[in-house]
Amino acid sequence: MIYQTISPDGKWVLMIAAVANQLNLYVYPLTNCQGSFVARQLTSTAGARAKRQFSPDSKEVYYSSRVTSNIIPLENRQTRQLAVTAEMDVDFAREKLRGVSAGMDLYSDNFFDPDCHGANWKPYAASTRPWRAGARSPDELRRIILEMLGELNASHSGISAPQSSAQPAAIGRLECDSIAKSTNARRLGITEVIR
């Protein structure tokens, strides 16, 4: 048994359990305390069962698979897909500082070494805000974040671009060996350009 929740009306408990190395959803009645408890299997196919919950009236169970959202009525177990469409517009200029600050706080608060390898992390992260504010693309922002993470001197720390099937734009890239902090916090200095 990995997960359980009680229905809003208190009559059922929803569980996800592994049988024969396959996870499926089951409900157990909670109202008949005199007899034996018999599970009712709701799903019988392979795949993920994320965000499992009862409907407010306790008559249906909702769950997400990797590509669909599904509804299962407890009465007849006839799974149907929930039609969901959503669009999201992200204003990179507005969101970049908020997201990175929240991420850096989370990273520093949960870093395995409370002293952050002596990096004086929070003040350093705050000092990079002008660089982050000046980033014009997600790739530029990731480069700055990589420089910040480098200050921690911790292996396996990094950030990468989201996976995409689209081909990258065919543009030239200036490769730099290292970037040095200048005395003016709003500028970066290139120490060497790789031919």
C-alpha positions in Angstrom: 0.0 0.0 0.0 1.6 3.3 -1.1 -1.2 5.9 -0.9 -4.6 6.3 0.7 -7.3 8.9 1.1 -10.8 8.9 2.5 -13.7 10.0 0.4 -15.5 13.3 1.4 -18.5 11.3 2.6 -16.4 9.0 4.7 -17.7 5.8 3.0 -14.6 4.8 1.0 -10.8 4.8 1.2 -8.9 5.1 -2.1 -5.6 3.2 -2.3 -3.0 2.6 -4.9 -1.5 -0.8 -4.5 1.0 -3.0 -6.4 -0.2 -6.4 -7.4 2.0 -8.5 -9.7 4.4 -5.5 -10.1 1.6 -3.3 -11.5 0.1 -0.3 -9.7 -3.7 0.1 -9.7 -6.4 2.0 -7.9 -8.6 0.2 -5.3 -11.4 1.4 -3.0 -12.4 -0.2 0.3 -15.7 0.4 1.9 -15.6 2.0 5.4 -19.3 1.8 6.3 -19.7 -2.0 6.8 -17.5 -2.6 9.9 -19.3 -5.9 10.8 -18.3 -7.9 7.7 -15.0 -8.4 5.9 -13.5 -5.7 3.9 -13.3 -6.5 0.2 -11.4 -4.2 -2.1 -12.9 -3.1 -5.4 -10.4 -2.7 -8.1 -10.9 0.4 -10.2 -8.1 0.3 -12.8 -6.4 -2.7 -14.5 -4.0 -1.2 -17.0 -0.4 -0.4 -16.7 0.7 3.2 -16.2 1.0 6.1 -13.7 -1.9 7.1 -11.4 -1.0 10.6 -10.2 -3.0 13.2 -8.5 -5.6 10.7 -7.3 -8.7 12.2 -5.5 -12.4 11.8 -5.0 -15.0 14.0 -6.6 -16.7 16.3 -4.0 -19.8 14.0 -4.0 -17.6 10.9 -3.5 -19.1 9.1 -6.6 -16.1 9.4 -8.8 -12.3 9.2 -8.7 -10.1 11.5 -10.7 -6.5 10.6 -11.6 -3.8 11.7 -14.1 -1.7 9.4 -16.3 1.2 10.7 -18.2 -0.9 12.2 -21.0 -4.5 12.2 -19.9 -6.7 13.1 -17.0 -9.3 10.4 -16.2 -12.5 9.9 -14.3 -13.7 6.6 -12.9 -17.3 6.3 -11.5 -17.3 4.0 -8.5 -20.6 2.6 -9.6 -19.6 1.1 -13.0 -15.8 1.6 -13.3 -16.1 2.8 -16.9 -13.0 5.1 -17.2 -13.4 8.1 -19.4 -10.9 10.8 -20.2 -11.5 14.3 -18.9 -11.1 16.8 -21.7 -8.5 19.3 -20.6 -7.0 22.1 -22.6 -4.7 24.7 -21.1 -2.4 27.4 -22.4 0.1 29.3 -20.4 1.9 32.4 -21.4 5.1 33.1 -19.4 6.5 36.6 -19.4 10.2 35.8 -19.1 11.1 39.4 -18.2 8.8 39.3 -15.2 9.2 35.7 -14.0 12.9 35.2 -14.3 13.9 37.0 -11.1 11.0 35.6 -9.0 11.6 32.0 -10.1 15.4 32.1 -9.7 15.2 33.7 -6.3 12.7 31.1 -5.1 14.9 28.3 -6.5 18.1 29.7 -5.0 16.4 30.0 -1.6 15.2 26.5 -1.8 18.6 25.3 -2.9 20.5 27.0 -0.2 18.0 26.1 2.5 18.3 22.4 1.6 21.9 22.1 0.5 23.6 19.2 2.3 26.3 21.5 3.8 24.6 24.2 6.0 27.7 26.3 5.5 27.4 26.0 1.7 31.1 25.0 1.4 32.0 28.4 2.9 30.6 30.2 -0.2 28.6 32.8 1.7 25.8 31.8 -0.7 22.9 34.1 0.1 24.7 37.3 -0.1 26.5 36.1 -3.3 23.1 35.0 -4.8 21.7 38.5 -4.0 24.7 40.2 -5.6 24.0 38.4 -8.9 20.5 39.9 -9.2 21.6 42.6 -11.7 23.1 39.9 -13.9 19.9 37.8 -13.7 17.8 40.9 -14.4 19.9 41.6 -17.5 19.4 38.1 -19.0 17.6 38.3 -22.3 16.8 34.7 -22.8 16.4 31.4 -20.8 19.8 30.3 -22.1 21.5 33.4 -20.8 19.8 33.0 -17.4 20.9 29.3 -17.2 24.5 30.4 -17.9 24.3 32.8 -15.0 22.7 30.2 -12.7 25.5 27.8 -13.6 28.1 30.4 -12.6 26.2 30.8 -9.3 26.1 27.1 -8.7 29.8 26.8 -9.5 30.5 29.0 -6.4 29.2 26.1 -4.2 31.9 23.8 -5.6 29.6 20.8 -5.4 29.6 18.0 -8.0 26.4 17.1 -9.7 25.0 20.6 -9.2 23.7 22.2 -12.4 20.8 23.3 -14.5 19.9 22.3 -18.0 17.6 23.3 -20.7 14.2 21.6 -21.0 14.0 18.7 -23.3 12.7 19.7 -26.7 12.4 18.0 -30.1 12.7 21.3 -31.9 16.1 21.9 -33.6 18.1 24.7 -32.0 18.4 27.9 -33.9 21.4 28.0 -36.3 23.3 30.9 -34.8 26.9 31.6 -33.9 27.9 31.3 -30.3 30.8 33.1 -28.6 32.6 30.6 -26.4 34.3 31.9 -23.3 36.8 30.1 -21.2 35.7 31.8 -18.0 33.8 34.8 -16.9 35.2 37.1 -14.2 33.2 39.4 -12.0 34.1 43.0 -12.6 34.2 45.7 -9.9 30.9 47.0 -11.3 28.2 44.4 -10.3 26.3 45.2 -13.6 29.0 43.9 -15.9 30.7 40.7 -16.6 34.2 40.5 -17.9 35.4 37.9 -20.4 38.9 36.7 -19.6 39.5 34.6 -22.7 37.7 33.9 -26.0 38.2 30.4 -27.4 39.0 30.5 -31.1 
